[in-house]
């Protein structure tokens, strides 16, 4: 039974990537008129676990458009991607689709015993920004950083400044923030920057659950947070961009990013790499047909346009198999 499921899921991934990569593929270029191209048997729920930073995109864009095109009903839950991966491996969640910030949470499923997935698809890249509250007493400093008269890290180290970031043990954005700060040390040739703005890696004064970071920023509990560009755009939060060599958003800077590593424990090393959002259909899938259709939608021209409008950078799908 499990072998049959694995073969079906593998076929889904290979079929979807092969079809979508064709230059002529009108069947998967979705619009209202083309919705009949999606195979639908009845109204079914599709359980999607997604990176918390995708909450706005999923709930307000992907979900309503996909449901309008089909008879499927998307049930979503957003949290830190590592936390979601742990929930799956511990048996507390059994999703049809898992969308992760970074590939490591899905690779955890691939390396699990018993194995819970054996492929992933990279579908978009993202970059780290510093999002800030426009009502913060430091807002004028961020305007100076935007026009180049003040360095962004000089703001974060000011007395009384409150910075928020996610837990590196539960969320890729948490360890991306640490890697970004390490890269800032190199880029600005000042090896005290990371310590000045973050303190230590697991600084509890700065760490908050990934799914509430933007909310605590908006209510003024913190002055600024480490965020993905698409989060800030989706929620209309002002932000400052970081140099390409430290924001982890540009694949052509991969070698530069690789200079830095983060070690969550003595047996694991995470290298600085471009941030890729990835997706899989795990072996926990119950609605394989629905998962297949949502995967095709996510990777379609329509799906890519949605992601692009909200600040993610769609890429040609990259399939990685175990």
N, C-alpha and C positions, 0 to 999 in steps of 0.2 A: 504493500500500500504506500509506504513512504517513498520507495524507489519510483513508483508511478507518479507521485506528487512532484518529486524532484524533477523528473523528466518533463512534466507539464510546465512547471515554473521556468525551467531552463529554456524551453521552447518559447514561452512568453517573452522572455528577455531578448533572446536572439531574434525572434520574429519582429518584435517592436523596433529594435535598433536597426535591423536590416531594412525594414520598410521605410522608416522615417529618414534614413540616410539616403534614400533614392532621390534623385533630382526631380522626378515627376512622381508625386504622391498625393494626388488630390483627395483620395479616400480618407487621409488623416489630416487634411487641412480643414479644421472644423469650423463650421458656421451653423447658424440655425437651419439653413437649407440642407446642410450635409449631415445633420444629426442621425439620419437613417443609416449612415455608414457604420455606426457603432452597434454592435450586436447586443440586444437587450431582450431578456426573456420575461422579466417581471420586475417590479420595484423591489430592490434589494439594498440592504445596508452594506456599506463598505467602511470598515474601520481603518482609519488612517492615523498613525502616530507620526507627529511631525515636530521638527525643531521649533522650540518656542518662539524664535525670532520670526517664524513664518506665520504667526497667528493671524495677523491682519491680512496678509496675502491669501491665506487659506480660507478664512471665514468670510471675507468680504469680496474676494475675487474668484479664486479657483473653485470653491464650493458652489456658489450660486450659478456660475456659468456652466460648470460641468452638469449640475443637476438640471439646469434648463435644457441642456442638450440631450439628456438621457432620462431614464426612469429610476436611476440610482439615487440613493440617499447617503451622502457622505457624513460619517460620524468621526469627528476629529478630536484629538487631544494633543496639546503642545506642552512640552517640557524641555529641559536640557537633554541633548541627544544621548549623552552617556547615561543619564538617568533612565531614559526610555529603553536604551539597550539593556540596562540592568533589569528593568521590569519585565522585559521579554525573556531574558535568560532565566530569571527566577520564576517564570510562569504566571506572573501577575497580569500580563497583557498578552493578547493573542491577535495581533493586527493582521489585516490583509495587505497593508502597504506600510512601509517605514521610510520616512524621509528624514535624512540626517544632515546636520551641519558637519561636514568632514566625513571621511571614509572610515575612521577608526571605530565609531560605534557599530557600523554594519560589519566590519571585519571581526569585531568581537563575536557577533552571531555566527560568522563563517568559521571561526576558530573554536567555537564552543563544542563541548562534548555532552550531549549529542549536538551535531551540527544543526543550526537553525536557519541558515541561508548559505548559498554558495556563489552568489554573484551580486554585483552592485553596478549602478550606472551613475557616473558623474554627469550632471546636466546643467550646472550653473556655477559661476565663480562669484565671490563676494569680497568686500573689503571692509576693514575696520575703520571706523571714524570715532570722533569724540562728539557725542551729542550732549547738548547743554540746555538748561532751563533758561528761557529768555528773561524770567523774572529773578534769576539769581543775582546776588550782589556782585558776582564776578562776570556778569553778562557783557559788560563793556570791555573787559579784557579779552573775551572771546572775539569780539568785533575787531580788536587790535590784531589778534592772531590771524583772523581772516584776511586783513589787509597787509599782513606781513610785518607789522611793527612790534610784534611780541611773539616769542616762541610759545607754542601750545603747552609744552611741558613746564614752563615757568609759571603758568596759571595753576596747574594741578598741584604744584608743590607749595602754594601759598598757605599761610597760616589760616586755619578756619575753613579751608576748602574741603568739601565732602564729595568723594568720588565713589562711584558704584561700579562693580563688575561682577560677573557670574563666577560660580565655583569651578575652578579648574578640574576638580575631581568628578564633576557631574555634567559639565557643559564644555564643548570645544571652544566656544567664545572665551571661556575663562582661561584656558591655556593659550589661546591665540593672543590674548591681551598681554600675558607674560612674555610670550615670544616677541610681540611687537615692541614691548619696552626694552627687551634685550637688543633688538635690532636698532632701536633708537640710540642706545649706548654706542654702537658701532658707527651709525650714520653721522651722528653729531660729534663723534670722537670725545665723548664724555661718559665715562663708565660709572658715573654715579646717578645717572638719570633714572634708571629703573628703581633703584632703592628710594630715591627721593619722591617718586610719584606713586609707587605701589607699596612701599615698605617691604614686606616679605611676601612670598608667593601665596600663602594661605592667610592673608591679613583679614581677620574676621570683621574688622571695622569697615571694610570695603565690599565684602562679599554678600550678595543677595541671590535669591532664587532667580534663575534666568527668566521665568515667565512673568515676574513682577518688576523687573528692572526699569522698563520704560514708565510704568505707573508711578513708581516712587520718585522718578525724575520729574514727572508732570506735576506731582503734588508738592514738590519742593523739599522732599526728604534728603535729596542729594543735589549737588550743583551740576554734576555732569556724570555721564556713564560711558563705558566702552560699548559701542554698538556696531551693528552692521549698517552699511549705508542704506540698504533697503528698508530696515526698521525705521530709521529716522525719516525717510521719504514717506513711507506708508502712514506714519503717525504725525507727519508735518512738524517734526521736532527739528529745530535748527542744529546744525552740526558744523564741525570744521574737518576738512579732509587732511590726511596725513601724506607725507611723501610716498611715492610709489614703492620705494625700496623698504618701507617699513609697514605699509598697510596690508600686506599679504594678499593683495587683490590682483596681482599682475603676473601671470605665468612666465613671462619673459624674464622675471627677476628670481626665478626658482633657485638658481645657484647662490644668489645673495641671501635669500631666506634660509637656505640650508646651513648657513654658518652657525645658526643658533639651534639649541635643543632645549627641551623641557623634560625633566625626569619626574613623573608623578610618583614613582616608587623605584626601588633598587633594581627591578627587573625590566623596566620599560623606559624607552627613550622615544620622545616625539620630536621629530625634526621640523624646523620652520619650513613650511610649504605654502603654496597658494591655497586659499580657502576654496574648497569645492563642496557644493551641496550634492548629495547623492541619494539614491533611492533603491530599494529592493522590495521584492515580494518574498517575505520569509515563509518558512515551512509551516508557520502558524496560520496561514491563509485558510479561510473558510469559503470566501467568495472569490474564486480564482478568475472567473469571467469578469466580474466587476473590477477586480484589481488590474487585470489586463487592460480593460478599457480606460481606467484612470491613468495607467502608465502611458498608454498611447496618447491620451489627451495632454498629459504633462509635457511630453516630449514633442508634441505637435507644434506647428507654426503658431496656432492660437495660444497654446500654453506658453511658448517662448515669448510671445508679445506681451502677455500678462506679466511675466517675470521681469521683462525689460522695462516696462512702464513703471514698475515699482522699485527699480534700482538694482535688481540682480542682473548679472551678465550671463545670458544663456550661451551655452557652448554646444558644439556638436556632441551628441551623446558618446560617452566613452564607457564601454563595457569592460568590467574587470571580473574575471571568474577565479574561483578557488583552484 
